[in-house]
C-alpha cells in the first residue's frame, strides 16, 4: 500500500520491522493502548510517514521525546498506528490519510 502524494504519486516507506514490533505490543497491551508516534513529513512529496513509536508517560506524554527535522509527535492508538503503517508500507494500493 502507499500514500497518495503530490500529483497523485505513490509513496511508500518500508515499515515491516515497525509493524512486527507494534503487533507484538498490541498483542500484549491491547489495540487501544496509546503510543507516541513520530510522523516525518516529506514536503517535496506531500506525504507523512510513521517512522517510530514508543510508549508514553502519563505525566507528560510528549515532553520526553526528541524529534528530528520535519518530524512531529502525535498520540495514536495501537490500532490506528498499525493501520497507518500497513498503508504506508507497500506500494500496491493508494491511500489518502489525514491526521
C-alpha positions as CSV (number, residue, x, y, z in Angstrom):
1,X,0.0,0.0,0.0
2,X,1.2,3.6,-0.4
3,X,0.2,7.1,0.5
4,X,-1.0,9.5,-2.1
5,X,1.3,12.5,-2.5
6,X,1.7,15.5,-4.8
7,X,0.4,14.9,-8.3
8,X,-1.3,11.6,-7.2
9,X,2.1,9.9,-6.9
10,X,2.5,6.8,-4.8
11,X,5.0,6.9,-1.9
12,X,5.8,4.1,0.4
13,X,8.1,3.6,3.5
14,X,9.3,0.2,4.5
15,X,7.7,-0.4,7.8
16,X,7.9,-4.2,8.2
17,X,10.0,-4.1,11.3
18,X,7.9,-1.4,13.0
19,X,4.7,-3.4,12.0
20,X,6.1,-6.6,13.6
21,X,7.1,-4.8,16.8
22,X,3.8,-3.0,17.1
23,X,1.8,-6.2,16.5
24,X,3.6,-7.7,19.5
25,X,2.9,-4.7,21.6
26,X,-0.8,-4.8,20.6
27,X,-1.0,-8.5,21.5
28,X,0.5,-7.7,24.9
29,X,-1.2,-4.4,25.8
30,X,-4.3,-4.2,23.5
31,X,-5.3,-2.3,20.4
32,X,-6.4,0.7,22.4
33,X,-3.0,1.3,24.0
34,X,-2.0,4.9,23.2
35,X,1.5,5.5,21.8
36,X,3.7,8.5,21.0
37,X,4.1,8.2,17.2
38,X,6.8,10.0,15.1
39,X,5.5,11.4,11.8
40,X,8.2,12.6,9.4
41,X,7.0,15.0,6.7
42,X,8.4,14.9,3.2
43,X,7.2,18.2,1.9
44,X,8.6,17.7,-1.5
45,X,6.2,14.8,-2.0
46,X,3.3,15.9,0.2
47,X,3.3,12.9,2.5
48,X,4.0,12.0,6.1
49,X,5.2,8.6,7.2
50,X,5.3,7.0,10.7
51,X,9.0,6.4,11.4
52,X,8.9,5.4,15.0
53,X,6.6,4.9,18.0
54,X,7.1,4.5,21.8
55,X,5.1,4.0,25.0
56,X,4.2,7.3,26.7
57,X,4.5,8.5,30.2
58,X,1.1,9.5,31.8
59,X,2.6,12.6,33.5
60,X,3.9,14.3,30.3
61,X,3.0,12.2,27.2
62,X,5.1,14.1,24.7
63,X,7.6,16.0,26.8
64,X,10.3,13.4,27.0
65,X,10.7,12.6,23.3
66,X,13.2,14.2,20.8
67,X,12.0,14.7,17.3
68,X,14.1,15.2,14.2
69,X,13.9,17.7,11.3
70,X,10.4,17.7,9.7
71,X,9.1,15.4,12.4
72,X,6.2,15.8,14.8
73,X,5.0,13.5,17.5
74,X,1.3,12.7,17.9
75,X,-0.6,10.4,20.2
76,X,-2.3,7.5,18.4
77,X,-3.9,4.2,19.4
78,X,-2.0,1.0,18.5
79,X,-4.8,0.0,16.2
80,X,-4.7,3.3,14.3
81,X,-0.9,3.3,14.1
82,X,-0.9,-0.2,12.8
83,X,-3.4,0.7,10.1
84,X,-1.4,3.7,9.0
85,X,1.9,1.7,8.9
86,X,0.3,-1.0,6.8
87,X,-1.0,1.6,4.4
88,X,2.4,3.3,4.1
89,X,4.5,0.2,3.8
90,X,3.8,-1.3,0.4
91,X,3.1,0.4,-2.9
92,X,0.2,-1.7,-4.0
93,X,-2.9,0.3,-3.2
94,X,-3.2,4.1,-2.9
95,X,-4.5,5.9,0.3
96,X,-5.0,9.5,1.3
97,X,-4.6,9.9,5.1
98,X,-5.5,12.8,7.2
99,X,-4.2,13.1,10.8
